[in-house]
């Protein structure tokens, strides 16, 4: 797990209480357990996509959304949210 509070992507795991499918995933910043499921925060968007691919291999339906956060040097900066439903 990487220390810090900055993140670029969230993988929302729904319908499953264990995260065994994320074995070997890189860039995990923190993990929060919510009433609806588990939120896993990642350092980069590519780490988030790789974790979602791991979930898909284990039978999850995956959806991707983006939220615009700011504009920096004429470049749009967004945060990715991926939902994995088992």
C-alpha positions in Angstrom: 0.0 0.0 0.0 1.3 3.5 -0.9 1.1 6.2 1.7 -0.6 9.5 1.0 -4.1 10.8 0.4 -3.8 11.7 -3.3 -5.6 9.3 -5.7 -6.6 9.3 -9.4 -9.0 6.4 -9.4 -11.5 4.4 -7.3 -12.5 0.8 -7.8 -15.9 0.3 -6.1 -16.3 -3.4 -5.3 -20.0 -4.4 -4.8 -21.4 -7.8 -3.9 -18.2 -9.3 -2.5 -16.6 -8.8 0.9 -13.1 -10.2 0.1 -10.4 -8.6 -2.1 -8.5 -11.8 -2.9 -8.8 -11.1 -6.6 -6.6 -7.9 -6.1 -3.5 -10.0 -5.1 -0.5 -8.4 -6.7 -2.3 -5.1 -7.6 -0.1 -2.0 -7.5 -0.7 1.6 -6.5 -3.3 1.0 -3.8 -3.5 4.2 -1.7 -6.2 3.2 0.8 -9.2 0.9 1.3 -12.5 2.0 2.8 -15.4 -0.3 3.7 -18.8 1.3 3.2 -22.3 0.0 3.8 -22.7 -0.7 0.0 -19.3 -2.4 -0.4 -15.6 -1.7 -0.5 -13.9 1.3 -2.1 -10.3 0.8 -3.2 -8.4 4.0 -4.0 -5.5 3.9 -6.6 -2.6 6.2 -7.3 -3.0 6.2 -11.1 -5.9 5.6 -13.6 -3.9 2.7 -15.2 -3.6 1.0 -11.8 -7.4 1.3 -11.5 -8.0 -0.2 -14.9 -5.6 -3.1 -14.2 -7.5 -3.9 -11.0 -10.8 -3.7 -12.8 -9.4 -6.2 -15.4 -8.6 -8.5 -12.5 -12.1 -8.2 -11.2 -13.5 -8.9 -14.7 -11.5 -12.1 -14.9 -13.2 -13.2 -11.7 -16.7 -12.6 -13.1 -17.5 -9.0 -12.3 -19.4 -6.6 -14.5 -17.3 -3.5 -14.8 -18.3 0.1 -15.6 -16.1 3.2 -16.0 -17.0 6.8 -15.3 -15.0 10.1 -15.0 -15.4 13.2 -12.9 -13.8 16.4 -14.0 -11.8 17.9 -11.1 -9.8 20.8 -12.5 -7.9 22.3 -15.5 -4.1 22.5 -15.2 -1.9 24.0 -18.0 -4.9 23.8 -20.4 -5.2 20.1 -19.7 -8.4 18.6 -18.1 -7.7 16.6 -14.9 -10.3 14.0 -13.9 -10.8 11.2 -11.4 -11.9 7.8 -12.6 -14.5 5.7 -10.8 -14.8 2.0 -11.8 -17.6 -0.1 -10.5 -17.1 -3.9 -10.2 -20.4 -5.8 -9.5 -20.1 -9.4 -8.6 
